[in-house]
Amino acid sequence: MEKPYNIWIFAGESSGDIYGAELACELRKKLPAEKLRIAGMGGEKMRGAGVEIMVDSTELGVVGCVEIMKHIFVFIRIFLSLVKRAEKERPDAVVLIDYPGFNIRFAKQMFKRNIPVIWYISPQVWAWRKSNIPKLAAWCRKMMVIFPFEPQVYKGTGLDIEFVGHPLVDIVKSRNEESLKRDPSLVALLPGSRTHEVTRLLQPMLETARLLYNERRELRFVISAPREKISKLCEGILEKFKAEHVADALPEIKIFCGATPRILKEAGTGIAASGTVTVECAIAGLPLVVVYKLNSLTFKLARIFITLFRGFFTMVNIIANKTVFEEFVQFQVTTENLLPAIKKILPGGERRNYVEEEMEDVTKALSSGSEIASSNAAKVCIDLMEKGRTGKK
């Protein structure tokens, strides 16, 4: 009896965990259980999808040189143990989801050992370290991209590219519950999924909410936290904020843990940390103001190495090649900037209709046709593994 296909999926961040879980589910739909083993690095979503978790990546999603250096020995230990295990097990394919700092190095080690690498969710090489493009072309058998402009980025590199569509389109569309109605008076605060994001971004979001409430007393606010640790952090920051403003009129602000999909459907407007959630909001139809702050040293280094692709850092704007969501970074993240920006996209605001129309166009651009993106990706993975078994190119 032929041994089952052994595929590894590596995701180092919460968004990758979601995509990895969707991919695992589609793989299981296409191959019987006895013919497939899926293992990898991921979080609760992938575990729930039946992936054998070799490394729990829940707290590995750090950003910036300073933050990474704090965890460097953890990364090295995990990296070496996974390379050693790959040598022993020799998986039919390794699917690497974004997370370039770790995954590019792992791709090199797999290439040296003749273990096929499929990259899913391209690293943003158009914005930083374009020197990585030849490396990806050399070390990867296949690149599955989710943004429509990416095939052009890799044109002429020799890398086998396929646009499979963005998995979030199908994920968000599947959440369409009739009971969820958008509340024009509800404002969502989405400070991020990482500790350092929340500690830098929630305070200015809360201050903006306070000032906005002074002008619009009908408004209510919700903070969305992806998991319990972040929820506790938000609670601490909110309590400190309330203590500092005990003499001021403050709005109702509730914290919800693990309820982001529902909040994106119920809120009328939002302020969000830059990241995958901005694309999710565009697909869900939630107008945003986008913010981001890095460690000051990391930001100084980033200004040297990172180029704003098409002049933006928010993915929705990059896809549209125009300002759909107003974006503010580092020293720009102030109430003087955030307050007028969010007022423009509140129901009846001067940019509201424009943003709603542009979000629809972005969603269409991210769609891959009749097939769902994760199904397309699963087909690519199975095809490569089958060719590897038969020796076909």
N, C-alpha and C positions, 0 to 999 in steps of 0.2 A: 504493500500500500504506500502510495506517495505521501511523503511527510507534508504536513500543513504549511501553508505560506506563513512566514514569520516576518511581520512588518513592525517597525518601531516608529513611533510618533513622538517628536520632541517639541514641547511648548513651554516657554519660560515665563509667560505672562498670562494674566486672566483672560485677555481676548483670545490668545492662542489656545488656551485651555478649552474655550467654547468651540473654536473651529476644529480643534483636534477631536473633540467629542462628536461633533457632527460628521466628520470624516469617518470616524470609527463606526458610527451607526450605519452610514451608507455602505461601508465595506462589508459589514455583517449582513446587510440586505442582499448583497450581490454574491457572497460566498457562504456556503454552509459552515456551521460552527466547527465541524471536524476538519475543515480545510483551511482554517485561519486562526492564527494567534497574533494578538495585538498587544504590544508592550510599549512602555515609553516613559517620558518625563512630562508630568502635567499635574493638574489639580483635581478638585472634586468633580468637575464636569466630565473629564475624561475617565475618572474612576467609575462614575455612574454609568458611563457608556460601555463599561466592560473592559476597559484598558487595564492591563496589569501595570500598575505604577511602580517603576523602578526608582524614581526620584520624585518626591513631592516638590513641585516648583512654586507653591503658594507664595512664599516670601522671597523668591529669587528675582522678581521684577523690579530691579533697581535701575536707576538712570543716572548717568553722569560719571565722570572719572573719579571724583571724590567718593561718591557712594559705592562704586564698584570696588575701589581699593579697600574699603572697610570689610568687604566680603571675599577678598581675593583668595584666601586659603580654602574657603568653603567651595568656591568655584573650581579650584584646581583639584581638590579631592574628588568632587563629583565627576569632573571631566575625565580624570585618569581611570576611575573605576568603571565608567561607561565604555571607554575605549577598550579596556581589558575585557569587559564582558562581550563587547562586539566581536573581538578577536575569537573568543571562545564559541559564541553562538552563531556567528555569521548570518545575520538576518538577510532576508531576500531584498529588503529595501529599508532605508531610513528616511522618513519624512521629517524635514526640518521646517518648523513654522516660525517665520520671522526671527526674533531674538538673535540678531547677527553677531554680537560680541562673542557669544558662546558657540553658536551654530556654525559660523564660518570656520572656526578652528576645528570643530568636530567634522565638518565636511572634508577638510583636508586629510584628517586621519583616516576617514572611511575610504577616501580615494586611494590612499597609500595601500590600503588593505583590500582594494578591489570590491568594496561593498557599495552597491548603488545608492546614490543620494538623490532624493527628490525634494526640491525646495518648494514649499507652499507658503504663500504670503511673502513676497520678495522683500528683502531689506531695502530701506530707502536709499539706494545708492545714488539716486539722482540728486539727493540733498547732501550726502556726506560720503566721503572716501570713495570717489568713483574708481579709484585704483582697485577696489574689490571686484569690479565687474569681470576682469580677466580671470580672477581666482574662481569666481562662481562658474564661469564658462568652462574652466578646466576641471573642476571638482564635482560638478553636478551633472547627472544624466538628463535631468528634466527640471524646468522651472515653471511652476503653475502660478500665474499672476492673477490678481483680483481687481486691478484698476485698469481701465481701458487704454490709458496712455503708456503703460509699461512695456508692451511689445516694442514700441518705437525706441524706448530707452536702451533696450538690449539688441537692437537691430545691428547686424554686422559683426556680432561677437562670436557667432557660432554656437551660442547656447540655445538649446531646444526649448522654445517658449510656447506656452499655451495660456490664453486668457480663458479662465473657467467661470468668471463671474464672482461677485462678492457674496460669501455665504450669509452675511448679515441680511441681505435682501429677503432671502427665504425665511430666515429665523424670525425677523421682525414681522413679516407678513403672516406667519403662522400664529402670531399672538393676537390676531384681530378678534377680540371678544366683544360681542354686541353690548355687553354691560358697561364697557369702559367708554366714558364720555369725556371729552376735553373740557376742562374747567378754566375759563378765561381769567379767573381771579387767582389761580394757583401758579406759583413760580417755583421751579425746581432748581436747587443748588446741587451741583454734581462736582464735588471737589477732587475726585480722582480715586484710584484704587490702591495707591501707594502711600505709605506713611508720610514721606517727605512732601508729596503733593498736597495732602490735606493740611499739614502744618503751615504751608506757605500760602495756600489759596483760600481756605475757608474763612479766615479773618476778613479779608477784603470783600468776600462775597457777603458775609454777615453785615458788614458796615454798609454795603450797597443796599442790602435788603432793608436796613433800618431807615436809610434816607428815602428809599422808594416808598416805604410804608407811610412816612410823614406826608407824602404827597397823595398817595392812593391808599386810603385806610381800608378799602375792601380787599386788598391783597393778602394772601396767606402764602406761607413758604414751607417747603419740605426739603430736607437734606437726605440724599440717597447714598447709603453706604453699601458696598458690595459684600462685606462680611463682618463678622462680629468684632474683630480687632479694630477695624476702621470705624465701625459704629461707636465703639467705646471712646476712641480718639476724638470723634466729632462731638460726643457728649461733653467731654472735658473742655474742648474749645468753646462750645456753646455756653456752658455754665460760666466760664471765665468772662465771656463777652457780656452775658447778662449782668454779672456782678459789676463790670466796668460801666454799665449803662443803666444802673438801677434807677436813676432819676429820669430816664428818657422813656418815651413811648415806644415800645417794641412790638413787632408783629408776632403773630402765632407762628412758631417754627417747630415743626416736628421732624424727628429723625426716623427713617425707615431702613431696616437692614435687609438686603437681598430682594428688594422690591423695585429695582430700577426699570425692568420691562413695563411694569404697570404704571409707574410714575411718568415714563416717557409718553404714554398714551393719555394720561389724565391731566398733566400740567399744560398750561397755556403758553408758557415761556420758560426759558432757562438760562442759567450761567453754568458753563462746564469747563473743566480742565481739558486741555487739548489731548486727544487720543482717539481710540476707536469709538468711544461713546459719541463723538461728534458725528461720525458717519451713521451710527445707530439712530441718533436723533433726527438726522436728515431723512432717513428712510421712514421713521415713525411720524414725521411731520411736525417736529417740535422746534420752533425757532430758537436760536441760541446766540449768546455772546460767549466767545471762547477766550480763555486765559491760560497762561502758563508761567511758572517761575522755577528757576533752577538754583542750586547752590551758586553763590557769586563767582567762585573760582571756576566751576564747571561752565558757567555762562560765558566767562571770558575766553575759555578754551574753545567753547562751541562757536563763538563768533569768528574764530580763526579757521576752523575746520568745516563748518557747516554752511552750505549755500542754500538759501531759500529757493526751492524749486518753484518757478513761476511767480516768485515774489511772496509766497505764503508759507505758513507753518501748519495751518489747519487743513486736513486732508480734503474736506468738502470744498474748500476754496481752490485747492490744487486741481481737483477733478473738474470743477466748473471753469477754472482759469479766470476767476473773478471773485470779488468779495461778496460771498453769500452770507457767511457769519462774520461779523466784525470780530477781530482778534487783537489781543493785547498780550505782550510778553514782558517779563521782568519788571523794570521800573515803570512800564506803562500800566501795570495792574494797580490802578488807583480808582477811588470812587469818582474822581473828576472825569475819568474816561468811561467807567462802567455804567454809571447812572444814566447819562444821556443815551448811551448805546442800547441799553435794555429798554428804555422808554420808547425808542423808535420801533421796537419789535413787539411790544405789548399789543393786544387786540386793539385795532384802531390806530396804531402807530404808523408813522410815515413810511417805514420800510417793511411792514408786516406782509402785505400782499406780494411784494417783490420776493421776499425770502421764501414764502410758501411756494411760489411758482418755481423758483430755482431749486428748491429741495426736490420737487417732483422730477425735474430734468436730471438732477444728479442720480436719483434712484434709477431712472431709465438707463442712464449710462453704465451703471454698475450691474445691470441684469445681463445674463448670458444667453437669453433665449428661453425656450420652453423647459429645458432641463434645469434643475436646481444646481447651484454651484458645487455643493458638497458631493452630489452624485457625479458631476463631471470630474471632480478631483479623484473620487474613488475609482472611476473607470481608468483614468490615467495611471494610477498606482497599480491596479491589477494588470493592466496591459504591460507595464514595465516588468513586473514580477514574472509574468508568463513568458515574456521574451527572454528573461534571464534564465529561466529553467530550460527553455528549448534551445538557447544559444543564438536566437535571432537578434538582429540589430534593430 
